[in-house]
Structures are given as structure tokens and as C-alpha cells.
Amino acid sequence: MSFPQTLPAARTLSAMDAPPLRWGILGSGWIATKFTESVKAHTRQDIAAVGSRSRVAADAFAAQWGIARAYDSYEALVTADDLDVIYVATPHNLHHAHVLLAIEAGKHVLVEKPMALNCAQAEGMVAAARRKGVFFAEALWTYFLPKFDALQQVLDAGAIGDILSVYTEYGEYLPRNHRIFDARLAGGPLLDLGTYPVSLLAKLLGVPKKVVGIGQADSAGVNGQLSVVLANASGALGTMSTTLYGFTPTNAAIVGTSGSIRFNTEFHLPGSFEIWSLDGSARLQYDEPRGAHFEGLYYEAAAVAWAISEGQLESVCRPLDASLATMATLDAIRNAIGISFTEAGLTE
């Protein structure tokens, strides 16, 4: 294919026009707050209830966001008969139990990323959702952003040819009292930060056939940072690094046989990207304002509402097979580095 003359427009449906569903928020921590703030500001979705293990926490969250009902147990939340969908916003070591709780109650579920601690857990969750006939998706919000729909169209059109290599990373500074340093909560950067670059590698290259890498243990008993190289069956390579010790550009580049893709801001956030011809002489830019959680989380809620209203049981933005491929890739990286989540109760 010749280099395109223009870039496609995103096909993302209007968030404000998405049919309103009645949402229950399972968990009352940081990401639950960010999700609720974004959804209430940019959509007509009804955040109808919140559930927490603590009555004080549930009541405080409900009061802050004008939510009508607060439950002091997750069981009471998921069995409420006037809720359509549950957003699971607890720490990732609890996702498996809480997703199954909601699914068995017959509720549609959007679970915060990563979906689970390993692929076996994720496969069990997917199987349960399909058995119950409920919608299920992973809230990896990057893939619900308009820029990723435009990017998908570029890839589908073959504008950069066959993918040869993908370079990506994500690092942040996090204080020592953050849960990410707690081995009992499956801490370390891989599942929290690394899910973003790993999901991009899995999306573009598939589950790797080979992984080599090195990690550095932290004194808290978790992995502190790691770097890996992955190869797929055709020999295409992907590199990924993630760290808890400082902020990195959080960027990515995709190299193909006919061109390349570069992100002008953090690849996982709202923002712009460029398509380059093979020799760099022709370039096209997709423009989108840089944003963070407030500017982006609502897209996933709107996409879920559109999908459920149309009778779909998963999202085209983040298909369940894509989530499972990410989990399988995370497993492969952990095996290569020697990362274990035994203190979080996961036996492998």
C-alpha cells in the first residue's frame, strides 16, 4: 500500500449520547474517584450506588459524588436489583473474587486493569461471564480513546506494512507507602504500570514465543524495575521497560516494513501521534489534546453503555481475547524474570 494522503477520523460514538445505565461502583479508592469524576462530567451515565467494606468509606464516597445509595458490603452492592453494571475498582489482587461475585449475581461488569493476577484467573472470569450471558470487559482505558480507533484504522489499512518492532516503556516515581510496594498486594510495576506497554506489545505482536529480560528486586520484597525483549513467531521484536523509581517519557514507537508510528505524548493518554513514511519524507499527524484521567476515563463507560444497549457481551475497543493475550504475555514476562505473587496468595 502507498503512504496515505490523510488520516482517518475516529469513529468513537458520542459519550453524552450513550444510553444511560445504572452503575454500581465496587470500591471507593483512587481510581473509583477518578472514574466517577470523569463519567459524571462527560456522560449521562447514572452512578447510582457505591459499595465498600467500610460504611464510613461508602458514605463518604456517596456524599462526595452525590450518589443515592451506599452499601457497606460488596455482596449487598452486586445483588441490588436496580443496578445494570458493576465497575470493579478494587486493587488488582482482589479483581478475580470481586468480578466473579458480580457475574454470579447476574450483573454486567467492567473491571479495572489488569483484569486479574494471571491468565488462568482471567480465563475463569471470561468463562463465567460467557456462562452467565453478561457483558464483561477490562477497563484498560487507553483502547477506548478516540486516538486508538484512528490508530486501529491505520493499522488495518496496512499503512506501515508488516510490523517489525515495537519499543515501549512506562515508569513513575511512587512513594514508599504506596500499595505498589506491598508484596501482599501483588506489588511491583509490572501489573500497575507495565500493563499499558505490555498490552500494546500483545496487541501488535501477539503472545510472544520467546521472552528474555532482567529485573531488579526492591528491598520491600517486590520487583522494582525490569526490562524485557519479546519475539513473536515471525521474529518481530518488542522491547518493554517499567520502573517504580522515576518518571519516564512513557512513549512508544511502532516500526513496519513501509513506515512507522510515533506518539507525541504519553502513548497511553489522550494525545497526538504521527505516521511516518519509511524514509521519513512524508508525515501525517493525528491531533488530539493531551489529557489524563478526567479527560479520558469516561470513554470506557460510554463504550460499555453503547455495547450493552446493543446486546453485545464484550467491547470492540477491548475484546476479551485481547485482555487474555495481555495476561498471557504478563505471565511470560513474570516467568522470564522470576517474579512471583505467592505473598498475594497466588500459587503457580
Salt bridges, closest charged atoms under 4 A:
ASP59 OD1 - ARG55 NH1 3.12
ASP72 OD2 - ARG55 NH2 3.88
ASP82 OD2 - ARG69 NH2 2.96
ASP84 OD1 - ARG22 NH2 3.04
GLU104 OE2 - ARG131 NH2 2.52
GLU138 OE1 - ARG318 NE 2.95
ASP149 OD1 - ARG11 NH2 2.81
ASP182 OD2 - ARG184 NH2 2.98
ASP192 OD2 - HIS92 ND1 3.76
ASP192 OD1 - ARG179 NH2 2.93
ASP218 OD2 - ARG176 NH1 2.62
GLU266 OE2 - ARG290 NH2 2.72
GLU314 OE2 - ARG130 NH2 3.58
ASP331 OD1 - ARG334 NH2 3.15
GLU348 OE2 - ARG334 NH2 2.56
